[in-house]
Amino acid sequence: MLNLSAPHLDLFRASSEAPEVVEALRAYDPALAVVWNARACRWGIMRFSKGKSFQVAVVQGSDGGYRPLTMSVVEDLKRDDMHRRAKSADELSDCMAYEQELRERKRDADFHDDMEHATRDNRVSLNRAGNLIRELFG
């Protein structure tokens, strides 16, 4: 649970900087709100329920850096919100397992691509070195 009375959290900044994002988020789920965390220099998505607040997401780029508050944040939140899409605990579990499988497949494919590029780059470097040696020593 997050203490919203903490001085580094600003619940009102998003309303002035990106009102369309705040409205779209509220239309999707009235319990959600955007909070600026000055200490982390990041936007956060909070859920308010039964007098408590919980952080749902930190708005950041794929590199962990700052990400501006745009409509793509709401679109990403909707796409990744398995809890609202699932109709039962079993369906939620299946959905989470499927999402994990997709992440693992992407990670494996990315690794394979990285290895393929490294191998090709090494082959090119070795060919250049061989050509240079032939030029120098006949």
C-alpha positions as CSV (number, residue, x, y, z in Angstrom):
1,M,0.0,0.0,0.0
2,L,1.3,3.4,-0.9
3,N,0.9,6.5,1.3
4,L,-0.5,9.2,-0.9
5,S,0.1,11.9,1.7
6,A,3.9,11.5,1.1
7,P,5.3,14.7,-0.2
8,H,6.9,13.2,-3.3
9,L,3.6,12.0,-4.7
10,D,1.4,14.4,-6.7
11,L,-2.1,13.2,-7.5
12,F,-3.1,16.4,-9.4
13,R,-0.2,17.0,-11.8
14,A,-1.6,14.5,-14.5
15,S,-4.9,16.4,-14.7
16,S,-3.1,19.5,-15.9
17,E,-0.4,17.8,-18.1
18,A,-2.4,15.0,-19.7
19,P,-6.1,15.4,-19.0
20,E,-7.1,13.2,-21.9
21,V,-5.1,10.3,-20.4
22,V,-6.7,10.8,-17.0
23,E,-10.2,10.8,-18.6
24,A,-9.5,7.7,-20.6
25,L,-8.1,5.9,-17.6
26,R,-11.2,6.9,-15.5
27,A,-13.5,5.7,-18.3
28,Y,-11.8,2.4,-18.4
29,D,-11.8,1.9,-14.6
30,P,-13.0,4.6,-12.2
31,A,-10.8,3.1,-9.4
32,L,-7.6,4.0,-11.3
33,A,-5.7,7.3,-11.1
34,V,-2.4,8.7,-12.4
35,V,0.2,9.8,-9.8
36,W,3.5,11.6,-10.3
37,N,6.3,10.3,-8.2
38,A,8.8,13.1,-7.9
39,R,11.3,10.9,-6.1
40,A,11.4,8.4,-9.0
41,C,10.6,10.9,-11.7
42,R,8.0,8.5,-13.1
43,W,4.3,8.4,-13.5
44,G,2.4,5.7,-11.7
45,I,-1.0,4.1,-12.1
46,M,-2.8,3.6,-8.8
47,R,-5.9,1.7,-7.9
48,F,-8.0,3.0,-5.0
49,S,-10.3,0.5,-3.4
50,K,-11.9,0.3,0.0
51,G,-9.8,3.2,1.5
52,K,-6.6,1.6,0.3
53,S,-4.3,2.5,-2.6
54,F,-2.1,0.1,-4.6
55,Q,0.3,0.7,-7.4
56,V,-0.8,-1.0,-10.6
57,A,2.0,0.1,-12.9
58,V,5.0,2.3,-13.2
59,V,5.0,4.3,-16.5
60,Q,8.4,3.8,-17.9
61,G,10.1,3.0,-21.2
62,S,11.4,-0.4,-22.2
63,D,14.8,0.7,-21.0
64,G,13.4,1.6,-17.6
65,G,13.7,5.3,-18.3
66,Y,11.2,8.1,-18.3
67,R,8.1,7.6,-20.5
68,P,5.7,10.5,-21.2
69,L,2.1,10.2,-20.2
70,T,0.3,9.6,-23.5
71,M,-2.7,7.6,-24.6
72,S,-0.4,4.7,-25.4
73,V,0.0,4.2,-21.6
74,V,-3.8,3.6,-21.3
75,E,-3.7,1.3,-24.4
76,D,-0.9,-0.8,-22.9
77,L,-2.7,-1.0,-19.6
78,K,-5.8,-2.3,-21.3
79,R,-3.9,-4.8,-23.3
80,D,-2.0,-6.2,-20.3
81,D,-5.0,-6.2,-17.9
82,M,-5.6,-9.9,-17.6
83,H,-7.6,-9.5,-14.3
84,R,-10.4,-7.7,-16.1
85,R,-10.4,-10.0,-19.1
86,A,-10.5,-13.3,-17.2
87,K,-13.9,-14.6,-16.0
88,S,-12.5,-17.1,-13.5
89,A,-9.4,-17.9,-11.5
90,D,-8.7,-20.8,-13.9
91,E,-9.0,-18.6,-16.9
92,L,-6.7,-16.0,-15.3
93,S,-4.1,-18.7,-14.5
94,D,-4.3,-19.9,-18.1
95,C,-4.0,-16.4,-19.4
96,M,-1.0,-15.7,-17.2
97,A,0.7,-18.9,-18.3
98,Y,0.1,-18.0,-21.9
99,E,1.5,-14.5,-21.4
100,Q,4.6,-16.1,-19.8
101,E,5.0,-18.5,-22.7
102,L,4.9,-15.6,-25.1
103,R,7.5,-13.7,-23.1
104,E,9.8,-16.8,-23.1
105,R,9.4,-17.3,-26.8
106,K,10.2,-13.7,-27.5
107,R,13.2,-13.9,-25.2
108,D,14.4,-17.0,-27.0
109,A,13.9,-15.5,-30.4
110,D,15.7,-12.3,-29.4
111,F,18.6,-14.4,-28.1
112,H,18.7,-16.4,-31.3
113,D,18.8,-13.2,-33.4
114,D,21.5,-11.7,-31.2
115,M,23.6,-14.9,-31.6
116,E,23.0,-14.9,-35.4
117,H,24.1,-11.3,-35.7
118,A,27.2,-11.8,-33.5
119,T,28.2,-14.9,-35.6
120,R,27.8,-13.0,-38.8
121,D,29.7,-10.0,-37.5
122,N,32.5,-12.3,-36.3
123,R,32.7,-14.0,-39.7
124,V,33.0,-10.7,-41.4
125,S,35.7,-9.5,-39.0
126,L,37.7,-12.8,-39.6
127,N,37.4,-12.5,-43.4
128,R,38.7,-8.9,-43.2
129,A,41.6,-10.0,-41.0
130,G,42.4,-12.8,-43.4
131,N,42.4,-10.5,-46.4
132,L,44.6,-8.1,-44.6
133,I,47.1,-10.8,-43.6
134,R,47.1,-12.1,-47.3
135,E,47.8,-8.5,-48.5
136,L,50.6,-8.0,-46.0
137,F,52.3,-11.4,-46.3
138,G,51.3,-12.6,-49.7
